[in-house]
Amino acid sequence: MTYASDAPLDDGDVAVLERLAHAVGELDPVPDGLVERSLFAMTLAALEAEADVMTMQHVDTLAGAVRGDSAPVEARTITFTHDTLTVMVALSASDAGLVRIDGWLAPAAPLVVELRQPVGDRSTTADADGRFSFDAVDRGPASLLVRPADGGSPVVTPVIEL
């Protein structure tokens, strides 16, 4: 027995679907920017699926005492490990509530390191010793993407809160 749902679409079906699409477009249009945000989310998801996501291995938080009117000294060290790369970052408070990121790659190599945040991406190149830094970074969620020199799949850290 063949059901209507098993039959191929004919011209009548296409006409009904076109009218339905028109009605939905008039009564409940796609919000502005939704397509772009959806494409960005799908691209990011595909990149994360392609890249081997690193795992967070170690988090230390140190807070110094408050001296006078100055804010506490804050520093966090986080190490991400992957089969081919280890990334260690030290986070410290900088002026105006921003964060400074100092990082090291092992094995050391002059690789491109991208800082990804909702406010935008920034990139730098690690030096020959694998050191890199980002000054005056906004607080909030962030991840790092390290591009290998051989053009292989990038390595992405999990999102952390700065």
Residue pairs with C-beta under 8 A, 6 or more apart in sequence:
9 17
47 145
47 154
47 156
48 156
50 153
51 145
51 153
51 154
51 155
51 156
52 82
52 83
52 153
52 155
52 156
53 156
53 157
53 158
54 80
54 81
54 82
54 85
54 87
54 155
54 156
54 157
54 158
55 80
55 81
55 82
55 158
56 78
56 79
56 80
56 157
56 158
56 160
57 79
57 80
57 81
58 77
58 78
58 79
59 76
59 77
59 78
60 76
60 77
61 74
61 75
61 76
62 73
62 74
62 75
62 76
63 72
63 73
63 74
64 72
64 73
64 74
65 72
66 72
71 93
73 92
73 93
74 91
74 92
74 93
75 90
75 91
75 92
76 90
76 91
77 88
77 89
77 90
77 91
78 88
78 89
78 91
78 160
79 86
79 87
79 88
79 89
80 86
80 87
80 88
80 89
80 144
80 157
80 158
82 155
84 148
84 155
85 105
85 106
85 107
85 146
85 148
85 155
86 105
86 106
87 103
87 104
87 105
87 106
87 144
87 146
87 155
87 157
88 103
88 104
88 106
89 101
89 102
89 103
89 104
89 144
90 101
90 102
90 103
91 99
91 100
91 101
91 162
92 99
92 100
92 102
93 99
93 100
94 100
94 135
94 136
95 136
96 136
97 139
98 136
98 137
98 138
98 139
99 137
99 138
99 139
99 162
100 133
100 134
100 135
100 136
100 137
101 115
101 133
101 134
101 137
101 162
102 131
102 132
102 133
103 113
103 126
103 131
103 132
103 133
103 144
104 126
104 129
104 130
104 131
104 132
105 111
105 113
105 126
105 130
105 131
105 132
105 146
106 130
107 130
108 126
108 128
108 129
108 130
108 131
109 126
109 128
109 130
109 149
110 125
110 126
110 127
110 128
110 149
111 125
111 126
111 130
111 146
111 147
111 148
111 149
112 123
112 124
112 125
112 126
112 146
112 147
113 123
113 124
113 125
113 126
113 132
113 144
113 145
113 146
113 147
114 121
114 122
114 123
114 144
114 145
114 146
114 147
115 121
115 122
115 123
115 124
115 134
115 137
115 142
115 144
116 142
116 143
116 144
116 145
117 137
117 138
117 140
117 141
117 142
118 140
118 141
119 138
119 140
122 134
122 137
124 132
124 133
124 134
125 132
126 132
137 162
138 162
139 161
139 162
140 161
140 162
141 159
141 160
141 161
141 162
142 159
142 160
142 161
142 162
143 156
143 157
143 158
143 159
143 160
144 156
144 157
145 154
145 155
145 156
145 157
146 154
146 155
146 156
147 154
148 154
148 155
